[in-house]
Amino acid sequence: MEKVQDKFLRYISIDTQSNEKSDTTPSTSIQFDLANLLVKELRELGLSDAHVDENCYVMATLKGNQENTKTIGLISHLDTSPDFKGNNIKSNIVENYDGCDIVLNKEKNIVMKVSDFPYLKDYKGKTLITTDGTTLLGADDKAGIAEIMSTVEYFVNNKDIKHGDIKIAFTPDEEIGSGADKFDVEKFGADFAYTIDGSFLGEIEYENFNAASAQVDVYGTNIHPGTAKHKMKNSILIGMEFQSLLPEFQNPEYTEGYEGFYLLDEFIGGIEKTTMRYIIRDHNMDKFNQKKEFMKKACDFINEKYGKDTIKIEINDSYYNMKEKIEPVIDIVYSVVEAMKKVGVEPKIKAIRGGTDGARLSYMGLPTPNIFTGGFNFHGKFEAIAVEDMEKSVETIVETIKSYA
């Protein structure tokens, strides 16, 4: 078998960044470059139905060799985050990592410091893959893709090992929240699935945030500043006042675990008009709804103070906590827990402080918890992954599938 590391390095060399400002699916045509390569590789492995559709969804089936067995789906996403440069990635392999600071780029003085990322000490002795500090790595989620492809190759090369049908899917645009928009659950045909899109070794997740986006528009009146007394209404300052009404301790930089937050993601404006874009997150549905209601009441306060229609808000839900859909089939989580134990990995059931395609898919009728990939520090120049943890992810997936036979 080809090493999972080699697959990963091949996939990250292909730029697949998505674009949140695009209104097409996929949001960027470059995602087809990786999709087409994966279809080619899947067909070479004998998955004759492998194909990519017009929206850049790759699907394929590894036929099982045992009847009356669950059909399991494996899903990862093609795109990488648009938050940081993602092309011309120059990987750096740190063998037998010594647990100390890692100089990613001596010329630019870019150093990944243990003081900033204390968990680096846990990787001592392992092989780490990083970049030169000028791009993201793409482990989110090309590590998941490589691990799924290695799983497929394992079963192709070990035909005596019993398993049911395995459904494979690679989706576009997960990073911009639309990876499940055009996912055909019925066509996919799995009883349940796993996204391979997580973080640290041993993590399995079946809880995520309830999520919403909010756009707040503030309208002002521009008057020459020399004659502005009691006439000017500065939308920038009113927008700042609106933000001050939200609880400061519920900004994301002050939250952890099951604590939700409001994030002011964008603030653009002038005296006449200011637009503020927020994301709202909470694992608890009641608290999630309370946050949305609080923002509406803050707008009511502003309008009462400055006049009707000074401020308007539009809130749209994005996705919900998949816990409600997973708990009735919780065995699909515990089968992974047992698989991890068999391959020598300590299971860590965690709640995602974010969302995955699995959240949307679970509400579309396909229960889809998430399994770790081994990467960390996603979406930036300090992104990295341990080769040994990628290998353990493959072992975990293989053992989970075997358990259903």
ABEGO torsion letter per residue (X at the ends): XBBAAAAAAAAAABBABBBAABABOBABAAAAAAAAAAAAAAAAAGBAABBBBAAGBBBBBBBBABBGBBBBBBBBBABBBAABBABGBBBBBBBGBAGBBBBABAAAGBBBBAAABAAAAAABGBBBBBBAGABBAGAOAAAAAAAAAAAAAAAAABAABBBBBBBBBBBBGAAAGAAAAABBAAAAGBABBBBBABBBBGBBBABBBBBBBBBBBBBBBBBBAAAABGABBBAAAAAAAAAAABBAAABAAABBEABBBBBBABBBBBAABBBBBBBBBBABAAAAAAAAAAAAAAAAAAAAAAEBGABBBBBBBABBBAAAAAAAAAAAAAAAAAAAAAAGBBBBBBBBBEBBAAAAAAAAGBBBBBBBAGBBGBGBAABBBBAAAAAAAAAAAAAAAAAAX
